[in-house]
Amino acid sequence: MAFLSDEDERKLVQGLIEVPRLMAATLAIEPQIEKLARDIAKSKDVLYLGRGTSYPLALEGALKFERNFVYSCRRVTPPAN
């Protein structure tokens, strides 16, 4: 059986406490998100960039986009600075 350290538990609880605030902030910018989605929907191609831990997220985003919208997506790792 695995146990959380007190510090890890504190971080997880703090993250859960933040969820309602983050959801409210996201809902507050819903019109901007909708406009961005409409702009992207007009595009012929989409480029997903991801480096490090964001790379798998970029791959998954591109895959979902291709499946849902039948568009071509490029998956690349940008060069490190």
N, C-alpha and C positions, 0 to 999 in steps of 0.2 A: 504494500500500500504506500502511495506517495503522499507526502505532506507538504504543504506550503509553508515557507518561512513567514514570520510576522510581516516582514517588509513586502514580500510578494503578495500576501493577502491584502495588505493596506493599498498597494498599487491597483489590484484588481477591483477592490471595493470603490476606490476613488474613480476608476474608469467607469464603473457602472453608475456612479452618482452623476457623472458628467453626461451620460447618454441623453436625458431629457433636454438639457441645455443645447447640446449639439443638434438634436433633432429640430428643436425650435429655430435654431440659427439656419439650418438647412431649409426649413419651410419658409423662412423669411425671404430667402433669395430664390424661391421657386420660379418667379417670372424670368429671372436671369437664366436659370438652368433650362427652362423651356425654350427661350430664345436661342441659347447655345445648341440645344438638341435640334431645333429646326434648321439652324445654319449647317450643322454637321450632316443632317439628312440630305441636304442639297449637294453635298460633296460627292465627287466621283471616287476618290480614294481617301484613306485615312492612314496616318502614320502614328504608330504607338512606339514611344521610346521608354526604355526602362534600363536602369543600371543597378547592379547589386541586388538588394532584396526587392526592388521594384520591378526587376526584369520578369519574374514569373507573373506578376500582376499585369504587366503590359501584354505578355503572351495570352493570358486568359481574356483580357479585355478585347484584344484583336480577334480571338477566336469567337467570342460571343457576338461581336459586331458582325463578323462574316456570316455567322449562322442566322442572325436575326434580320440582317439587311441585304444579304447576298452581294456584298461589296468586296473589293480587293483590299486587303490590309497588309501593310509591310511591318515586319517585326525585325527591329535592329537594336543592337546595343551601341549607344553613342560612345565615342572615345572618352576616356577619362581626362579630366582637366590637367 
